[in-house]
Amino acid sequence: MEALKKYDYLPHYTYEDYVQWEGEWELLDGIAYAMAPAPVKKHQKLVLSIGSELLQQTDMCKECEVLMDSDWKVNSENILKPDVAVVCNDKNEKYISKTPEIIFEVISPSTASKDEGLKFHIYANEGVKYYILVYPNDLVAKVYKNDDFNFKKIGEFDAEVLKFDDTKCEVNFNFSAIFDRFR
């Protein structure tokens, strides 16, 4: 007899259900997760700073766009909302339909286990090239690079400039540009 998974008794949803809901949700493996209430100001400022730095870095690259808090429809059972994503060659106007090259998530106590667990594995399996977890209380970012659908940690950054290679647009991300205002 096959062992039951802990999610076997939870309702299973798809994108068709998701688009009918009010409020902010994510769908991970068919399980609905309510988004946390509006993030604290520091979280919002970090997201804006990250987005601004990425916009400056990708300004001359017409293939890619920087999106914040946009739906990424991985498939009918996985709809995610990365804090900031760099997406290339995606013509869909309703939601992100191509795998982002770079994703930043600003970690808060209410989202840490999801960002470091479920989303970490989904992003790796979907081929996101870089996943950056930003820790507001420590003013540090942990950077992971995809290696054959597994993330390998390449370092922790707080003031350095990191060149994201293997991306369609050249990005030399300055971590001090996002953290200095909070020191």
C-alpha positions as CSV (number, residue, x, y, z in Angstrom):
1,M,0.0,0.0,0.0
2,E,1.3,3.4,-1.0
3,A,2.2,5.8,1.9
4,L,0.0,8.9,2.0
5,K,1.6,12.3,1.6
6,K,0.8,14.9,4.2
7,Y,-1.0,17.0,1.5
8,D,-3.3,14.2,0.3
9,Y,-6.2,15.5,2.3
10,L,-5.8,19.1,1.3
11,P,-7.9,20.6,-1.5
12,H,-6.2,20.6,-4.9
13,Y,-6.4,23.8,-7.0
14,T,-5.4,24.9,-10.5
15,Y,-4.9,28.1,-12.3
16,E,-8.6,28.2,-13.3
17,D,-9.5,28.3,-9.6
18,Y,-6.7,30.8,-8.8
19,V,-7.9,33.5,-11.2
20,Q,-11.2,33.6,-9.5
21,W,-9.9,34.3,-6.0
22,E,-9.8,37.7,-4.3
23,G,-6.8,38.8,-2.4
24,E,-3.1,37.8,-2.8
25,W,-2.4,34.1,-3.2
26,E,0.3,31.7,-4.5
27,L,-0.3,28.2,-5.7
28,L,2.4,25.6,-5.0
29,D,1.8,22.1,-6.2
30,G,-1.9,22.7,-6.2
31,I,-2.0,23.9,-2.6
32,A,-3.2,27.5,-2.0
33,Y,-1.1,29.8,0.2
34,A,-2.4,33.1,1.3
35,M,0.2,35.9,0.9
36,A,1.2,37.6,4.1
37,P,-0.3,41.0,4.8
38,A,1.4,44.0,3.2
39,P,5.2,43.8,4.0
40,V,6.8,46.1,6.4
41,K,8.4,49.3,5.0
42,K,11.9,48.0,5.0
43,H,10.9,45.0,2.9
44,Q,9.1,47.3,0.5
45,K,12.1,49.7,0.3
46,L,14.5,46.7,-0.4
47,V,12.2,45.4,-3.2
48,L,12.1,48.9,-4.8
49,S,15.9,49.3,-4.4
50,I,16.5,45.8,-6.0
51,G,14.1,46.6,-8.8
52,S,15.7,50.0,-9.4
53,E,19.2,48.5,-9.5
54,L,18.1,45.8,-11.9
55,L,16.3,48.4,-14.2
56,Q,19.5,50.4,-14.4
57,Q,21.5,47.3,-15.2
58,T,19.1,46.1,-17.9
59,D,18.2,49.5,-19.4
60,M,20.0,48.9,-22.7
61,C,18.8,45.3,-23.0
62,K,15.6,45.2,-24.9
63,E,15.1,41.4,-24.5
64,C,14.6,41.5,-20.8
65,E,12.3,43.2,-18.3
66,V,12.3,43.7,-14.6
67,L,9.0,42.7,-12.9
68,M,7.9,43.1,-9.2
69,D,5.2,41.0,-7.6
70,S,4.0,39.6,-10.9
71,D,2.3,36.2,-11.3
72,W,4.6,33.5,-12.8
73,K,2.4,30.7,-14.1
74,V,4.8,27.8,-14.1
75,N,1.9,25.4,-14.9
76,S,-1.7,25.0,-13.9
77,E,-0.7,24.0,-10.3
78,N,2.1,26.4,-9.6
79,I,1.5,30.2,-9.7
80,L,4.2,32.1,-7.9
81,K,4.8,35.8,-7.1
82,P,8.5,36.5,-6.9
83,D,9.4,39.8,-5.2
84,V,11.6,40.8,-8.2
85,A,12.2,38.9,-11.4
86,V,14.3,39.4,-14.6
87,V,12.4,37.8,-17.4
88,C,13.5,37.7,-21.1
89,N,11.6,37.2,-24.3
90,D,8.2,36.9,-22.7
91,K,5.4,38.4,-24.8
92,N,2.6,37.4,-22.4
93,E,1.0,40.4,-20.9
94,K,-1.2,38.7,-18.3
95,Y,1.5,36.8,-16.3
96,I,5.1,35.6,-16.6
97,S,5.1,32.6,-18.8
98,K,8.8,32.1,-19.3
99,T,11.2,31.0,-16.7
100,P,12.9,34.1,-15.1
101,E,16.6,34.3,-15.4
102,I,17.0,36.0,-12.0
103,I,14.7,36.0,-9.0
104,F,15.1,38.0,-5.8
105,E,13.0,37.2,-2.7
106,V,13.2,39.5,0.4
107,I,12.8,37.2,3.4
108,S,10.3,37.9,6.1
109,P,9.5,35.7,9.1
110,S,6.1,34.8,7.7
111,T,7.6,33.7,4.3
112,A,11.0,32.3,5.2
113,S,10.1,28.6,5.2
114,K,8.3,28.9,1.9
115,D,11.0,31.0,0.2
116,E,13.8,28.8,1.5
117,G,11.9,25.5,1.0
118,L,9.1,25.0,-1.5
119,K,9.9,28.0,-3.8
120,F,13.7,27.2,-3.6
121,H,13.0,23.7,-5.1
122,I,10.4,24.9,-7.7
123,Y,12.7,27.6,-8.9
124,A,15.6,25.2,-9.2
125,N,13.5,22.6,-11.0
126,E,12.2,25.2,-13.4
127,G,15.7,26.3,-14.4
128,V,15.8,29.8,-12.8
129,K,19.5,30.7,-13.3
130,Y,20.0,32.8,-10.2
131,Y,18.0,32.8,-6.9
132,I,18.8,35.5,-4.4
133,L,17.5,35.4,-0.9
134,V,17.7,38.9,0.8
135,Y,17.7,39.0,4.6
136,P,16.6,42.5,5.7
137,N,17.7,42.1,9.4
138,D,21.2,41.0,8.5
139,L,21.6,43.2,5.4
140,V,23.0,40.2,3.5
141,A,22.0,38.4,0.3
142,K,22.6,34.7,-0.2
143,V,23.1,34.0,-3.9
144,Y,22.5,30.6,-5.6
145,K,23.3,29.6,-9.1
146,N,21.5,26.8,-10.9
147,D,23.6,23.9,-11.8
148,D,21.7,21.1,-13.6
149,F,18.4,22.0,-11.9
150,N,20.0,22.3,-8.4
151,F,21.0,25.5,-6.7
152,K,24.6,25.8,-5.6
153,K,25.4,28.6,-3.2
154,I,28.0,30.9,-4.7
155,G,28.2,33.3,-1.7
156,E,26.8,35.8,0.7
157,F,27.0,39.4,-0.4
158,D,26.5,42.7,1.4
159,A,28.6,45.3,-0.4
160,E,30.1,43.6,-3.4
161,V,29.3,43.8,-7.1
162,L,28.3,40.5,-8.6
163,K,28.3,39.8,-12.3
164,F,25.5,37.5,-13.2
165,D,26.9,35.4,-16.1
166,D,25.0,33.2,-18.5
167,T,22.1,35.7,-18.7
168,K,20.7,37.3,-21.8
169,C,21.4,40.8,-20.4
170,E,24.6,41.7,-18.7
171,V,24.0,42.4,-15.0
172,N,26.6,43.7,-12.6
173,F,24.6,43.9,-9.4
174,N,25.8,46.3,-6.7
175,F,24.7,45.0,-3.3
176,S,25.9,48.1,-1.5
177,A,23.5,50.1,-3.6
178,I,20.6,48.3,-2.0
179,F,22.0,47.8,1.5
180,D,23.9,51.1,2.2
181,R,20.7,53.2,3.0
182,F,19.9,50.8,5.9
183,R,23.3,50.7,7.6
